[in-house]
Amino acid sequence: MSKKKFKGASIFKDRTVILGTLHGKEKVIAPISERELGVRCRAVSDLNTDDYGTFTLFFPTS
């Protein structure tokens, strides 16, 4: 069985993604995002995502 990749993944390839999360979710989210989207993930811990009830991926423009 072949795996299908996200069709729009090529627009993210080789970009750095800022992963705002708490409680260690980056250990699961980062490897999958890097493999499936071709990005480099950097986690930030000074963003209290509990205030928002979720994690977030941020694609800086520069």
PDB file as gemmi writes it, atoms N, CA and C in Angstrom:
CRYST1    1.000    1.000    1.000  90.00  90.00  90.00 P 1                      
ATOM      1  N   MET A   1       0.847  -1.180   0.000  1.00  0.00           N  
ATOM      2  CA  MET A   1       0.000   0.000   0.000  1.00  0.00           C  
ATOM      3  C   MET A   1       0.892   1.242   0.000  1.00  0.00           C  
ATOM      4  N   SER A   2       0.658   2.131  -0.917  1.00  0.00           N  
ATOM      5  CA  SER A   2       1.443   3.361  -0.975  1.00  0.00           C  
ATOM      6  C   SER A   2       0.792   4.441  -0.126  1.00  0.00           C  
ATOM      7  N   LYS A   3       1.640   5.284   0.428  1.00  0.00           N  
ATOM      8  CA  LYS A   3       1.148   6.396   1.233  1.00  0.00           C  
ATOM      9  C   LYS A   3       0.912   7.596   0.340  1.00  0.00           C  
ATOM     10  N   LYS A   4      -0.186   8.280   0.551  1.00  0.00           N  
ATOM     11  CA  LYS A   4      -0.458   9.513  -0.174  1.00  0.00           C  
ATOM     12  C   LYS A   4       0.031  10.684   0.657  1.00  0.00           C  
ATOM     13  N   LYS A   5       0.691  11.603   0.010  1.00  0.00           N  
ATOM     14  CA  LYS A   5       1.138  12.814   0.695  1.00  0.00           C  
ATOM     15  C   LYS A   5       0.144  13.930   0.439  1.00  0.00           C  
ATOM     16  N   PHE A   6       0.145  14.875   1.335  1.00  0.00           N  
ATOM     17  CA  PHE A   6      -0.682  16.064   1.209  1.00  0.00           C  
ATOM     18  C   PHE A   6      -0.354  16.740  -0.117  1.00  0.00           C  
ATOM     19  N   LYS A   7      -1.336  16.971  -0.957  1.00  0.00           N  
ATOM     20  CA  LYS A   7      -1.105  17.497  -2.314  1.00  0.00           C  
ATOM     21  C   LYS A   7      -0.416  18.859  -2.322  1.00  0.00           C  
ATOM     22  N   GLY A   8      -0.667  19.699  -1.353  1.00  0.00           N  
ATOM     23  CA  GLY A   8      -0.069  21.020  -1.317  1.00  0.00           C  
ATOM     24  C   GLY A   8       1.267  21.068  -0.610  1.00  0.00           C  
ATOM     25  N   ALA A   9       1.819  19.905  -0.268  1.00  0.00           N  
ATOM     26  CA  ALA A   9       3.041  19.843   0.528  1.00  0.00           C  
ATOM     27  C   ALA A   9       4.216  20.560  -0.127  1.00  0.00           C  
ATOM     28  N   SER A  10       4.292  20.572  -1.440  1.00  0.00           N  
ATOM     29  CA  SER A  10       5.451  21.160  -2.100  1.00  0.00           C  
ATOM     30  C   SER A  10       5.594  22.656  -1.816  1.00  0.00           C  
ATOM     31  N   ILE A  11       4.524  23.340  -1.497  1.00  0.00           N  
ATOM     32  CA  ILE A  11       4.637  24.773  -1.190  1.00  0.00           C  
ATOM     33  C   ILE A  11       5.326  25.010   0.148  1.00  0.00           C  
ATOM     34  N   PHE A  12       5.397  23.977   0.996  1.00  0.00           N  
ATOM     35  CA  PHE A  12       6.033  24.099   2.304  1.00  0.00           C  
ATOM     36  C   PHE A  12       7.461  23.570   2.318  1.00  0.00           C  
ATOM     37  N   LYS A  13       7.872  22.842   1.294  1.00  0.00           N  
ATOM     38  CA  LYS A  13       9.163  22.159   1.269  1.00  0.00           C  
ATOM     39  C   LYS A  13      10.312  23.116   1.555  1.00  0.00           C  
ATOM     40  N   ASP A  14      11.199  22.681   2.435  1.00  0.00           N  
ATOM     41  CA  ASP A  14      12.422  23.399   2.816  1.00  0.00           C  
ATOM     42  C   ASP A  14      12.169  24.703   3.567  1.00  0.00           C  
ATOM     43  N   ARG A  15      10.972  24.881   4.088  1.00  0.00           N  
ATOM     44  CA  ARG A  15      10.684  26.062   4.900  1.00  0.00           C  
ATOM     45  C   ARG A  15      10.820  25.703   6.374  1.00  0.00           C  
ATOM     46  N   THR A  16      11.083  26.689   7.195  1.00  0.00           N  
ATOM     47  CA  THR A  16      11.134  26.487   8.639  1.00  0.00           C  
ATOM     48  C   THR A  16       9.771  26.801   9.223  1.00  0.00           C  
ATOM     49  N   VAL A  17       9.314  25.930  10.084  1.00  0.00           N  
ATOM     50  CA  VAL A  17       8.017  26.073  10.731  1.00  0.00           C  
ATOM     51  C   VAL A  17       8.260  26.279  12.220  1.00  0.00           C  
ATOM     52  N   ILE A  18       7.581  27.257  12.783  1.00  0.00           N  
ATOM     53  CA  ILE A  18       7.626  27.462  14.223  1.00  0.00           C  
ATOM     54  C   ILE A  18       6.441  26.714  14.809  1.00  0.00           C  
ATOM     55  N   LEU A  19       6.714  25.783  15.691  1.00  0.00           N  
ATOM     56  CA  LEU A  19       5.684  24.951  16.296  1.00  0.00           C  
ATOM     57  C   LEU A  19       5.458  25.422  17.722  1.00  0.00           C  
ATOM     58  N   GLY A  20       4.318  26.054  17.939  1.00  0.00           N  
ATOM     59  CA  GLY A  20       3.983  26.541  19.275  1.00  0.00           C  
ATOM     60  C   GLY A  20       3.126  25.511  19.984  1.00  0.00           C  
ATOM     61  N   THR A  21       3.678  24.881  21.009  1.00  0.00           N  
ATOM     62  CA  THR A  21       2.948  23.858  21.746  1.00  0.00           C  
ATOM     63  C   THR A  21       3.527  23.722  23.153  1.00  0.00           C  
ATOM     64  N   LEU A  22       2.747  23.170  24.007  1.00  0.00           N  
ATOM     65  CA  LEU A  22       3.195  22.849  25.362  1.00  0.00           C  
ATOM     66  C   LEU A  22       3.065  21.345  25.570  1.00  0.00           C  
ATOM     67  N   HIS A  23       3.619  20.860  26.640  1.00  0.00           N  
ATOM     68  CA  HIS A  23       3.424  19.478  27.085  1.00  0.00           C  
ATOM     69  C   HIS A  23       4.063  18.439  26.176  1.00  0.00           C  
ATOM     70  N   GLY A  24       5.060  18.822  25.374  1.00  0.00           N  
ATOM     71  CA  GLY A  24       5.838  17.864  24.601  1.00  0.00           C  
ATOM     72  C   GLY A  24       5.220  17.345  23.319  1.00  0.00           C  
ATOM     73  N   LYS A  25       4.143  17.970  22.847  1.00  0.00           N  
ATOM     74  CA  LYS A  25       3.503  17.489  21.614  1.00  0.00           C  
ATOM     75  C   LYS A  25       4.414  17.607  20.396  1.00  0.00           C  
ATOM     76  N   GLU A  26       5.436  18.470  20.475  1.00  0.00           N  
ATOM     77  CA  GLU A  26       6.350  18.624  19.345  1.00  0.00           C  
ATOM     78  C   GLU A  26       7.099  17.328  19.048  1.00  0.00           C  
ATOM     79  N   LYS A  27       7.239  16.459  20.036  1.00  0.00           N  
ATOM     80  CA  LYS A  27       7.926  15.180  19.828  1.00  0.00           C  
ATOM     81  C   LYS A  27       7.170  14.294  18.849  1.00  0.00           C  
ATOM     82  N   VAL A  28       5.867  14.482  18.755  1.00  0.00           N  
ATOM     83  CA  VAL A  28       5.048  13.717  17.822  1.00  0.00           C  
ATOM     84  C   VAL A  28       4.776  14.520  16.554  1.00  0.00           C  
ATOM     85  N   ILE A  29       4.443  15.791  16.716  1.00  0.00           N  
ATOM     86  CA  ILE A  29       4.039  16.625  15.580  1.00  0.00           C  
ATOM     87  C   ILE A  29       5.205  16.933  14.646  1.00  0.00           C  
ATOM     88  N   ALA A  30       6.364  17.267  15.192  1.00  0.00           N  
ATOM     89  CA  ALA A  30       7.503  17.685  14.370  1.00  0.00           C  
ATOM     90  C   ALA A  30       7.963  16.604  13.391  1.00  0.00           C  
ATOM     91  N   PRO A  31       8.218  15.369  13.829  1.00  0.00           N  
ATOM     92  CA  PRO A  31       8.697  14.370  12.860  1.00  0.00           C  
ATOM     93  C   PRO A  31       7.705  14.094  11.725  1.00  0.00           C  
ATOM     94  N   ILE A  32       6.429  14.087  12.041  1.00  0.00           N  
ATOM     95  CA  ILE A  32       5.414  13.848  11.013  1.00  0.00           C  
ATOM     96  C   ILE A  32       5.360  15.021  10.040  1.00  0.00           C  
ATOM     97  N   SER A  33       5.372  16.245  10.572  1.00  0.00           N  
ATOM     98  CA  SER A  33       5.341  17.438   9.715  1.00  0.00           C  
ATOM     99  C   SER A  33       6.576  17.506   8.833  1.00  0.00           C  
ATOM    100  N   GLU A  34       7.733  17.191   9.403  1.00  0.00           N  
ATOM    101  CA  GLU A  34       8.969  17.228   8.626  1.00  0.00           C  
ATOM    102  C   GLU A  34       8.947  16.178   7.514  1.00  0.00           C  
ATOM    103  N   ARG A  35       8.491  14.989   7.828  1.00  0.00           N  
ATOM    104  CA  ARG A  35       8.439  13.919   6.834  1.00  0.00           C  
ATOM    105  C   ARG A  35       7.391  14.188   5.753  1.00  0.00           C  
ATOM    106  N   GLU A  36       6.204  14.577   6.146  1.00  0.00           N  
ATOM    107  CA  GLU A  36       5.091  14.710   5.197  1.00  0.00           C  
ATOM    108  C   GLU A  36       5.098  16.027   4.430  1.00  0.00           C  
ATOM    109  N   LEU A  37       5.578  17.107   5.061  1.00  0.00           N  
ATOM    110  CA  LEU A  37       5.565  18.414   4.404  1.00  0.00           C  
ATOM    111  C   LEU A  37       6.940  18.862   3.928  1.00  0.00           C  
ATOM    112  N   GLY A  38       7.998  18.192   4.372  1.00  0.00           N  
ATOM    113  CA  GLY A  38       9.348  18.582   3.966  1.00  0.00           C  
ATOM    114  C   GLY A  38       9.834  19.844   4.632  1.00  0.00           C  
ATOM    115  N   VAL A  39       9.324  20.147   5.822  1.00  0.00           N  
ATOM    116  CA  VAL A  39       9.694  21.365   6.540  1.00  0.00           C  
ATOM    117  C   VAL A  39      10.711  21.051   7.631  1.00  0.00           C  
ATOM    118  N   ARG A  40      11.275  22.106   8.210  1.00  0.00           N  
ATOM    119  CA  ARG A  40      12.121  22.010   9.390  1.00  0.00           C  
ATOM    120  C   ARG A  40      11.331  22.632  10.535  1.00  0.00           C  
ATOM    121  N   CYS A  41      11.083  21.863  11.580  1.00  0.00           N  
ATOM    122  CA  CYS A  41      10.291  22.366  12.709  1.00  0.00           C  
ATOM    123  C   CYS A  41      11.191  22.877  13.821  1.00  0.00           C  
ATOM    124  N   ARG A  42      10.797  24.010  14.376  1.00  0.00           N  
ATOM    125  CA  ARG A  42      11.428  24.558  15.575  1.00  0.00           C  
ATOM    126  C   ARG A  42      10.325  24.782  16.581  1.00  0.00           C  
ATOM    127  N   ALA A  43      10.481  24.203  17.735  1.00  0.00           N  
ATOM    128  CA  ALA A  43       9.473  24.353  18.790  1.00  0.00           C  
ATOM    129  C   ALA A  43       9.794  25.578  19.634  1.00  0.00           C  
ATOM    130  N   VAL A  44       8.766  26.293  20.034  1.00  0.00           N  
ATOM    131  CA  VAL A  44       8.914  27.396  20.987  1.00  0.00           C  
ATOM    132  C   VAL A  44       8.102  27.045  22.222  1.00  0.00           C  
ATOM    133  N   SER A  45       8.678  27.302  23.359  1.00  0.00           N  
ATOM    134  CA  SER A  45       8.003  26.931  24.598  1.00  0.00           C  
ATOM    135  C   SER A  45       7.474  28.133  25.370  1.00  0.00           C  
ATOM    136  N   ASP A  46       7.756  29.340  24.882  1.00  0.00           N  
ATOM    137  CA  ASP A  46       7.305  30.525  25.614  1.00  0.00           C  
ATOM    138  C   ASP A  46       5.952  31.041  25.126  1.00  0.00           C  
ATOM    139  N   LEU A  47       5.254  30.247  24.344  1.00  0.00           N  
ATOM    140  CA  LEU A  47       3.918  30.582  23.890  1.00  0.00           C  
ATOM    141  C   LEU A  47       2.942  29.673  24.629  1.00  0.00           C  
ATOM    142  N   ASN A  48       2.116  30.244  25.470  1.00  0.00           N  
ATOM    143  CA  ASN A  48       1.190  29.436  26.268  1.00  0.00           C  
ATOM    144  C   ASN A  48      -0.028  29.066  25.429  1.00  0.00           C  
ATOM    145  N   THR A  49       0.074  27.942  24.754  1.00  0.00           N  
ATOM    146  CA  THR A  49      -1.009  27.495  23.883  1.00  0.00           C  
ATOM    147  C   THR A  49      -2.229  27.039  24.667  1.00  0.00           C  
ATOM    148  N   ASP A  50      -2.078  26.804  25.956  1.00  0.00           N  
ATOM    149  CA  ASP A  50      -3.246  26.453  26.780  1.00  0.00           C  
ATOM    150  C   ASP A  50      -4.283  27.582  26.768  1.00  0.00           C  
ATOM    151  N   ASP A  51      -3.811  28.802  26.562  1.00  0.00           N  
ATOM    152  CA  ASP A  51      -4.734  29.934  26.467  1.00  0.00           C  
ATOM    153  C   ASP A  51      -5.648  29.813  25.244  1.00  0.00           C  
ATOM    154  N   TYR A  52      -5.168  29.100  24.219  1.00  0.00           N  
ATOM    155  CA  TYR A  52      -5.920  28.966  22.970  1.00  0.00           C  
ATOM    156  C   TYR A  52      -6.581  27.599  22.816  1.00  0.00           C  
ATOM    157  N   GLY A  53      -6.164  26.633  23.626  1.00  0.00           N  
ATOM    158  CA  GLY A  53      -6.748  25.300  23.572  1.00  0.00           C  
ATOM    159  C   GLY A  53      -6.238  24.456  22.425  1.00  0.00           C  
ATOM    160  N   THR A  54      -5.086  24.811  21.852  1.00  0.00           N  
ATOM    161  CA  THR A  54      -4.574  24.066  20.708  1.00  0.00           C  
ATOM    162  C   THR A  54      -3.086  24.329  20.551  1.00  0.00           C  
ATOM    163  N   PHE A  55      -2.479  23.662  19.592  1.00  0.00           N  
ATOM    164  CA  PHE A  55      -1.120  23.989  19.176  1.00  0.00           C  
ATOM    165  C   PHE A  55      -1.230  24.752  17.870  1.00  0.00           C  
ATOM    166  N   THR A  56      -0.117  25.285  17.402  1.00  0.00           N  
ATOM    167  CA  THR A  56      -0.160  26.009  16.138  1.00  0.00           C  
ATOM    168  C   THR A  56       1.126  25.822  15.361  1.00  0.00           C  
ATOM    169  N   LEU A  57       1.035  25.851  14.049  1.00  0.00           N  
ATOM    170  CA  LEU A  57       2.185  25.897  13.168  1.00  0.00           C  
ATOM    171  C   LEU A  57       2.231  27.284  12.565  1.00  0.00           C  
ATOM    172  N   PHE A  58       3.377  27.905  12.587  1.00  0.00           N  
ATOM    173  CA  PHE A  58       3.524  29.258  12.065  1.00  0.00           C  
ATOM    174  C   PHE A  58       4.610  29.243  11.005  1.00  0.00           C  
ATOM    175  N   PHE A  59       4.302  29.743   9.826  1.00  0.00           N  
ATOM    176  CA  PHE A  59       5.271  29.805   8.736  1.00  0.00           C  
ATOM    177  C   PHE A  59       5.753  31.238   8.604  1.00  0.00           C  
ATOM    178  N   PRO A  60       6.941  31.554   9.132  1.00  0.00           N  
ATOM    179  CA  PRO A  60       7.460  32.920   8.997  1.00  0.00           C  
ATOM    180  C   PRO A  60       7.662  33.268   7.523  1.00  0.00           C  
ATOM    181  N   THR A  61       7.478  34.514   7.192  1.00  0.00           N  
ATOM    182  CA  THR A  61       7.604  34.943   5.801  1.00  0.00           C  
ATOM    183  C   THR A  61       9.034  35.317   5.429  1.00  0.00           C  
ATOM    184  N   SER A  62       9.873  35.537   6.410  1.00  0.00           N  
ATOM    185  CA  SER A  62      11.267  35.883   6.063  1.00  0.00           C  
ATOM    186  C   SER A  62      12.248  35.045   6.838  1.00  0.00           C  
TER     187      SER A  62                                                      
END                                                                             
